[in-house]
Amino acid sequence: TKPLEIKKALEERMKLFDEDGNLCFEWGKVPTREGKAGYEEAIQFLDNQLPMQKVEISFGMNAIARTVSRSGGFRDSLEHATEKDIGKHGKASGYVEHIEYGPWKSGLDFVLTLIVDDGNSERNERNKMYQADLCVCGTCVATHQEYGKTCVINFATKFYELPSRASSN
């Protein structure tokens, strides 16, 4: 919702690059495909981005993210939510989903990675994240044996909770 704050976080992250294009943290190195260029391009994108409306966190959307985070076991890629998965918790319009893997230590790390969208020239993940009409979200971070962690973030333009789910929120 605050692109200039994310821009500052990316500018700080830029200081962590080594000469080989790796991000160097106190806990280890993370290789990138584009190096600083991907981060610089994301910073330019954020310069032109208006603040977005705050999104509502949804119990049902969180539950969908948990379902997805458990879908691939520990060695396979996760599977995106199906209509059946979504239907167990409510009804969504304009549903978009992000799945990110990595050794990341915070939610901000995952968000920055999705915004940079390293190695994806079309920037599909970033573009999905910055749709102006997204109003509802859910998320789940889980352990992943091969990649360390996985983060599922989902958004919708509208989400209608099932009555039993909404009352326990």
Secondary structure, DSSP 8 states (H G I E B T S, - for coil): --HHHHHHHHHHHHTTB-TTSEEEETTEEEE-SSTHHHHHHHHHHHHT-------EE-HHHHHHHHHHHTTTTTTS------HHHHHTTEEEES-EEEEEEES--SHHHHHHHHHHTTT-TT-HHHHHHT-TT--EEEEEEEEETTTEEEEEEEEESEEEE-HHHHHT-
